[in-house]
Amino acid sequence: MADPDSSPKTASVTAPVPRISIQFCIQCKWNLRAAYYAQELLQTFSTSLGEVSLRPATGGIFIVILETLNEQSTLESHVIWDRKRDGGFPETKELKKKVRDIIDPKRDLGHVDGKKSVPQSQSDQSAIAPQESQDAASNNPIQVSGQDSLGVQVVMAERKAVKDKATCEDCQ
């Protein structure tokens, strides 16, 4: 049996840095959006990040915070994105660039940075027959990949949630 006079025990938990937390409004149903951004950041930065956390909140909040250690081993918080301050939600590539610029400015993000690495033989083929590929594209119906389909489903679910939700005071 526990001693009633003993004070509660607390644990000190330290997560490796850099770490990202995404605060999102549960009233606005932004949990899927927050999870999507978390997945994209983990996919891009993998073990360069110590932690990515989702923090449910209310009041129309959507804030992405990056915590790093400076040279004096002091924890610094960087607000990467604030929906209210920055006007809406970030493009995924913009979010990745902002994180990269703080944790590893020399890191190449490939296509996110606008760089395309096309082998010479492929670039030669595209220069030879651009009209053929345009004709073929105009005759084929648009096909949606599994990942694109998931994105469409997320957007549709968010639209439905917007119609069905009880809005928070900030979202009215």
Secondary structure, DSSP 8 states (H G I E B T S, - for coil): ---TTS----------SSEEEEEEETTTT-HHHHHHHHHHHHHHHGGG-SEEEEEEE-SS-EEEEEEEE-TTS-EEEEEEEEHHHHTS---HHHHHHHHHHHH-TT---GGGGT-----HHHHHHHHH-HHHHHHHHHHS-----HHHHHHHHHHHHHHHHHHHS---TTT-
